[in-house]
Amino acid sequence: MANVIKLRKGLDINLKGKATEEYFLVKEPGFYTLVPDDFPGVTPKVVVKEQEYVMAGGPLFVDKNHPELKFVSPVSGVVTSVERGERRKVMSITVQAAEEQDYVEFGAQKVSELSTDAVKAALLEAGLFSFMKQRPYDVIADPNITPKAIFVSAFDSSPLAPSFEFALKGEEVNFQTGLDALAKMAKTYLGISVKQSSSALTQAKNVTVTVFDGPHPAGNVGIQIHQISPINKGETVWTIGTQEVIFIGRLFATGRVDFTRTVAVTGSEVLKPAYCKLAVGALLTNVFAGNVTKDKTLRYISGNVLTGKQISPNQYLGAFDNQLTVIPEGIEVHELAGWIMPRFDQFSVNRSYFSWILDMFKKRDYVLDARIKGGERHMIMSNEYDKVFPMDILPEFLLKAIIAGDIDRMEQLGIYEVAPEDFALCEFVCSSKVPVQRIVREGLDGLREEMC
């Protein structure tokens, strides 16, 4: 039986609007956009021009520091725009899909017959290596570094998270092929939930399977790394998402790139929360049309409510996102007496409301809006972060070291192990309203610039 690790620290936020395990059809989006900022640590160099025709799997941009690292088009069609911002920073590249799709043929291959270098070369050539991240720094992986291990988390514990077991149906062979490819490059660990029973996960081959039990953030790959094989200074590990593992399996099975994801459309303001199939970077207009409430201002999120990116309903699916969330913005709400008024229908971590009494008898799903409900204040050392942070790291002290720019102290406090998403719950429970994830991201970027 696989090793079971029980986590006690954390917090499950029960929200209304979980996707039912069924698919709904979405009209072909027509436009697909890659945003370089979705790939942290990359300095993009555009290799296409506007009005140029590209094939599915053809490169749109590369990393200036690692030209072999390609970022490819999910569809074939015409490049309609290369948007630039200040100082000519590349903001996005948009492709209008052709009616009939043309693919770059990379050739089907048997992973068992390939060497480590051949597998890595295939992933680089097809643009799939761009979905591999590394720690430290939580950036796109450096292909020239040999990692001590590769980690895959097969479940997501964040609010309204999609079920990977549902997305896995019909893709079991591709998933195993993807794991086989990863195992060729380094020792691979697969983290699964105690609630998962699919044999494709529990009996996965060529990987070390570890079972996790506990509240969010048990599904975060960084938490799993910390529990299995913590990162020391000078060490590197790679991480990759489960649906990206399927992308790898499709590549070796068919010789083509197929970036089609199973995406959960969730949230209290979605009329029929369910799943749909979308390619990376797909225009989302048709996903939301007629499927959200119309009597209030809404917050659209590519990702989950804790770590996702705010978008408009006419923007694009994030490169790494398997979830779309719609919640109320909350600007129309006017509460009598503010937080002082006793309430039975609002979520509170610190039991400021009497809702917890009813939750003792039956767990309820809450409707939360996007209001912060307060202004940023000085950080108060109250140990509230420790209650939801299941790492042997002192989060408040680490944040203070980042703010102070004290590199030695950051290293001593474990910055090489963390990513912004690991602090999402800390930000949620923070009574000082500190933008914790942004601070961690700035700290990692500054440390990387200093050390590399």
Stockholm file with secondary structure:
# STOCKHOLM 1.0

chainA/1-452         MANVIKLRKGLDINLKGKATEEYFLVKEPGFYTLVPDDFPGVTPKVVVKEQEYVMAGGPLFVDKNHPELKFVSPVSGVVTSVERGERRKVMSITVQAAEEQDYVEFGAQKVSELSTDAVKAALLEAGLFSFMKQRPYDVIADPNITPKAIFVSAFDSSPLAPSFEFALKGEEVNFQTGLDALAKMAKTYLGISVKQSSSALTQAKNVTVTVFDGPHPAGNVGIQIHQISPINKGETVWTIGTQEVIFIGRLFATGRVDFTRTVAVTGSEVLKPAYCKLAVGALLTNVFAGNVTKDKTLRYISGNVLTGKQISPNQYLGAFDNQLTVIPEGIEVHELAGWIMPRFDQFSVNRSYFSWILDMFKKRDYVLDARIKGGERHMIMSNEYDKVFPMDILPEFLLKAIIAGDIDRMEQLGIYEVAPEDFALCEFVCSSKVPVQRIVREGLDGLREEMC
#=GR chainA/1-452 SS CCEEEECCCCCCCCBSCCCCSCBCCCCCCCEEEECGGGSTTCCEEECCCTTCEECBTCEEEEESSCTTCEEECSSCEEEEEEEECGGGCEEEEEEEECSSCCBCCCCCCCGGGCCHHHHHHHHHHTTCGGGCEEETTTEECCTTSCCSEEEEECCCCSTTCCCHHHHHTTCHHHHHHHHHHHHHHSCEEEEEETTCCCHHHHTCSSSEEEEEESSTTTTCHHHHHHHHSCCCTTCCEEECCHHHHHHHHHHHHHSSCCCEEEEEEESTTBSSCEEEEEETTBBCHHHHTTSBCSSSCEEEEESCTTTCEEECTTSBCCTTCCEEEEEECCTTCCCTTGGGSCCSSSCCTTCCSTHHHHHTTSCCCBCCCSCCCSCCCCCCCCSTTGGGCCSSSCHHHHHHHHHHTCHHHHHHTTGGGCCGGGGHHHHHHCTTCCCHHHHHHHHHHHHHHHHC
#=GC SS_cons         CCEEEECCCCCCCCBSCCCCSCBCCCCCCCEEEECGGGSTTCCEEECCCTTCEECBTCEEEEESSCTTCEEECSSCEEEEEEEECGGGCEEEEEEEECSSCCBCCCCCCCGGGCCHHHHHHHHHHTTCGGGCEEETTTEECCTTSCCSEEEEECCCCSTTCCCHHHHHTTCHHHHHHHHHHHHHHSCEEEEEETTCCCHHHHTCSSSEEEEEESSTTTTCHHHHHHHHSCCCTTCCEEECCHHHHHHHHHHHHHSSCCCEEEEEEESTTBSSCEEEEEETTBBCHHHHTTSBCSSSCEEEEESCTTTCEEECTTSBCCTTCCEEEEEECCTTCCCTTGGGSCCSSSCCTTCCSTHHHHHTTSCCCBCCCSCCCSCCCCCCCCSTTGGGCCSSSCHHHHHHHHHHTCHHHHHHTTGGGCCGGGGHHHHHHCTTCCCHHHHHHHHHHHHHHHHC
//
